[in-house]
Amino acid sequence: MIKSCPAPRKAWAALAFVHLIALAVLLAWVAAQTRPVTMPGLELAQDEKLRCVSYSPFHRPGQTPYDEKLTIPRRQIEEDLRAISAITGCVRIYSIDRGLDQVPGVAHGMGLKVLLGVWVGYDRKRSAIELERAITLANTYRDTVRAIVVGNEVLLRRERTAEEMRALLDSTRAKSPVPVTYADVWEFWLKNTALAAHVDFITVHILPFWEDDPVDIGRALAHVDEVRKKIGAVFAGKPILIGETGWPGAGRQRGKSLPSKANQARYIREFVQRAHDSGWDYNLIEAIDQPWKRTLEGTVGGNWGMLSADTLQTKFPFSGPVSERENITAPLIGTGTGAILALLLALVGHTRTPTRQPMRLAALTLTGAATGLVAVLHAEHARLAYATLTHWAALGAVALATLAMCAALTRWPGNPLTAADLAWQRIRTAGLQSGATDILCVLRGFLLFAAAVAALLLLIDPRYRDFPSLLYLTPAMIYGVIGWLRGNGFSRAERICAALIALCATARWLFEPANPQAIGWLLVSLALALSVLVRRRHRGIRPQQAEKP
């Protein structure tokens, strides 16, 4: 065996410097989130309420409208509508199955109005049953049901033709005791202007965040105003309801459109002010966060609510300043805990390694502090974003691999990193006694593969996928430094993964060059990939041998 030599001082110095900078930037970012942001626009008076908001009851763990066996209990609907009645006097529902046919009765007892939705899709039998049931409910609760909404974005989804929708609308209007309408995004109303003759009023969806050319929050209301005027001009003389508008409170940024609590509060207030000034009728999306939508629309899909899914409390005030974060206690605890654990692991490491070398201890302490902070921030994101057990298992494995990598780093004697497959063969032969260097190499191979998959998916299917920058930030910083300074050969598979990461992240950024989240992902990806792709000669480094335990 060749005796292991300690890592050069410059490797530890580089690790310390990189993590110090990252720690400072992350803490500054977290601290900035606590700064109160003054909200322009209307501050709702205590007795003033929103005109109408969308209500879906599927916000509790495990609830989804796709569960054929699920019926929402009346008690839950009563609890939900009691909370919602604090901010509005009207709710819009999209279907009357899964127990939602109870909503008009509960709303009647609370003095709420209802926009009664009928789900229209491929299943014609189901739609016919819902239509008949909706007409019965409208007759029973004529003072509560404002209108029947026959279908929601059916033409957008291409589940029925315009001719079929005209027939359904005419049939419903002939039997309904209340006005009848159809709801779709504004572009599809402009493409199907003939539908206007078959409804009592136009219900149009205007969502600046989801436009093909995403709109910045600063221009969002101007965009809504432009579209509303265009719809008003095309359908002159026809009453118009803005049936959906709003802004997400968390998730992936789309071009210039940034989801955030402050932006959501700003949009709601500015929109309500404009609606008051312009005399618009409207319905905001939506009352309560919908965790089940994360499987369809990513983090953004589950965070359009004004009330939180678990507490039914408002997520932001309707008057006064708004802060993204109430305090920085959790991030600071994570930072301190990570630093202490890293230092303790370093001090109890192998006695043959220079554990008391000041630069090494400083580097490991800073690495632990940054990792602890990133872990807390990513845990916060995971609670908002992870929708299924598959997400928790796959992304949780990456997080655990990162923690294992940090633990192995504290026992790393400084040997140069080699190919992951060779390191894996040594571990299979000698077990974990093969040494911390081999563990670091194997974990690097796993993380490169996982990041390559994430980068490829982000490139080919980006609409509902978050940028996983926080998940790979710590591996990028550690392997970016020690791979560059102490790398001594990588396998072909690792180089292929690294190339995929660099190419896909660069391509993703080229599609969204002004998106800070895309820029962050690009920087993390390049840090992780380039140390593998760029071959360098390292003087004085000999091929790695098995480490002495």
Buried (B, 14 or more C-beta within 10 A) or exposed (E): EEEBEBBBBEBBBBBBBBBBEBBEEBBEEBEEBEEEBEBEBBBBEEEEBBBBBBBBBBBBEEBBBEEEEBEBEEEBBBBBBEBBBEBBBBBBBBBBBBBBBBBBBBBBEBEBBBBBBBBBBEEEEBBBBBBEBBBEBBEEBEEBBBBBBBBBBBBBEEBBEBEBBBEBBEBBBEBBEBBBBBBBBBBBBBEBEEBBEBBBBBBBBBBBBBBEEBBBBEEBBBBBBEBBEBBBEBBEEBEBBBBBBBBBBBBBBBBBBBBBBBBBBBBBBBBBBBBEEEEBBBBBBBBBBBBBBBBEBBBBBBBBBBBBBEEBEBBBBBEEEBBBBEEBEBBBEBBBBBBBBBBEBBEEBBEEBBBEBEBBBBBBBBBBBBBBBBBBBBEBBBEBBBBEEEBEEBBEEBBEBBBBBBBBBBBBBBBBBBBBBBBBBBBEEBEEEBBBBBBBBBBBBBBBBBBBBBBBEBBEEBEBBBBBBBBBBBBBBBBBBBBBBBBBBBBEBBBBBBBBBBBBBBBBBEEBEEBEBBBBBBBBBBBBBBBBBEEEEBEEBEEBBBBEE
